[in-house]
Amino acid sequence: MTNQDSGRMIEQVVRNLASLKLSSCGIAVSGGSDSIALFHIITEWEAENKPEILVASVDHGLRSESKTEVEFVKKICEMKRVKHFSLKPTMNLSEVRGNLQDNARSARYQLLRDWAISNDLQCILIGHTLDDQEENLLIRFLRGSGVDGLASMESMVVRNEILWLRPLLKYRKEELRNYLINNNYSWIDDPSNQDYKYQRVKMRKLLKQLKSDGLIAPNFVKTADHMLRASKLSKEIAKQNSKTLISFNDVGQITFEVEKFSQLFEDTQFRILSGIISWFSGKFYKPRFSQLENMHNKILNDKLTGGTLGGTFFKKEHGKITVTRELASIEENYLVKDEKFIWDNRWLITLKPKAQGKLYIKPYGLLYLDDHRFSITSEFDKSALATIPAITTNKGVKFVPYSNLEYDVDIKLLNQDNEFYKFF
């Protein structure tokens, strides 16, 4: 990439961001070439209306080098006078059940989302490239993914009240590295990117071989663009149908009639189920189709009396399905660190400045019996009520919604159209 090409790339990236007229932005920077290139492009953007820039690095705690990488990013931020945040999961990801890479990705997005909300950021910039698009398409095709899985990454998407931007999706990793080399900027190569035990590394090498053999055309990635259009249409159909199908109550329980559900397109049925589960779990990625198919069959074949999937509990009674959060999937004691935050993916909690001392959020159903020195006047289902947030200290309960306790706090269930249907 020549300096002229580099200049055009920077100009295009900056122009696209400037058109959004943002006042604050966060950048996810790992220390690798892609995110470091994004960091330098944004921090060197000169404009009177340039948004405030904050940077976050996630240390998953899975590699010995991760601390060094975070420190590397922190020093670069200090040189550019940009505020840096180091984020780390509270749990040991290596001990969590399931695919390690998937768990790490979910934890990363969760940490970044919470960071953005607590700092009132309007968006988070991520350094995904055209190469990442191709790798994702190949990985998901070989995995047997459907339309959504094969859809391309979007350069702009709103999830969980945060605008996620990928300004570098049209550019190659090689172009970004040339930009860094030409400007004498350094980066860190993650050694795991050469470790053949990881699926993405295998796919990267396979993709390179397929290209060299002439088996993949340059417009291979356009398949993902076609799938994205089809995915958007299917999602819109599912949204419109679900608005007449499902109902919420104030504690987050969802209800729908099996008969009406069975009359919808099969694709729509699966989308509604996966959307409900994703809303409860807050995860960007849908449950595995085999698991979803199993739950779907139980619902339609009258076999379901109760079952769990993805942190949700399904119950069938008198031709109706009720879905609640699975109590066992909720963190027992969440230490409050910010005045404004999202708890258990669906509850936006805003503490008034007067609130002092060490506070915790725990589900109402996990309070000790001695803590129930107050009355709840609602008639909600007990399993649903058990999953609402209670504010506690080491000495006892401070507040529970629908009780006679009072506290300087605002608690909102995130179930509006823009908060619920984004998971479809």
CORQUI-V443800 format. One line per field, one symbol per residue. ss: DSSP state (h for helix, s for strand, l for the rest). psi: psi as a letter, one per 20 degrees, with the letter a starting at -180 (. if undefined). burial: + if it has 16 or more other C-alpha atoms within 10 Angstrom, else -. A space follows every 10 residues. Layout:
# CORQUI-V443800
ss = ???
psi = ???
burial = ???
This chain:
# CORQUI-V443800
ss = llhhhhhhhh hhhhhhhhll lllsssssll llhhhhhhhh hhhlllllll lssssssssl lllllhhhhh hhhhhhhhhh llssssssll llhhhllllh hhhhhhhhhh hhhhhhhhll llsssllllh hhhhhhhhhh hhhlllhhhh lllllssssl lsssslllll llhhhhhhhh hhllllllll hhhhllllhh hhhhhhhhhh hhlllllhhh hhhhhhhhhh hhhhhhhhhh hhhhhlssll lllsssshhh hhlllhhhhh hhhhhhhhhh hlllllllhh hhhhhhhhhh lllllssssl lsssssslls ssssslhhhl lllsslllls ssslllssss slllllllls ssshhhllhh hllllsllll lhhhhlllss sssllsssss llslllllss ssslllhhhh hhhl
psi = prhgggghgg ggghgghhhi lqiqqqpoph irhghggggh gghjpoqhkp qppqqqppoi kiqhihghgg hggghhhhhj lppqppqpqh qohiipqapg hghggghghg ggghggghjl qhrppqkqrh hhgggggggh ghikqbgghi qqqqipqppl jpoppnijhi qqhhghhhgg ghjkprrppo hiijoiipgh gghghggggh ghikipqhkg ihghgghggh ghghghghgh hhhigqqqri jjppqqpggh giirqgghgh ggghggghgg hjqhpqqqhh gghggghhgh jkiphpqqpk jqpppppljq ppprpohiip pgooppirhp rppkhioopo pqhhprroqq pqqhijqqhh imkrqpirkq phhghijqpp praiiaphqp qjajqqqmqp pppmjrgihg iii.
burial = -----+--++ --++------ ---+++++++ ++++++++++ +++-+----+ +-++++++++ +----+--++ -+++-++--- -+-++-++-- --+------- ---+--++-+ +++++++--- +++++++++- +++++++++- ------++++ +++-----++ +++++++++- --+-++++++ -----++--+ ---------+ ++++--+--- ---------- ++-++-++-- +--++--++- ++--++---- ++++++++-- +--+---+++ ++++++++++ ++++-++--- -+--++-++- ---+----++ ++++++---+ +++++++--+ -+-+-+---+ ++++++++++ +-------++ +++++++--- ---------- --++++++++ ++----++++ +-------+- +-+++---++ ++++
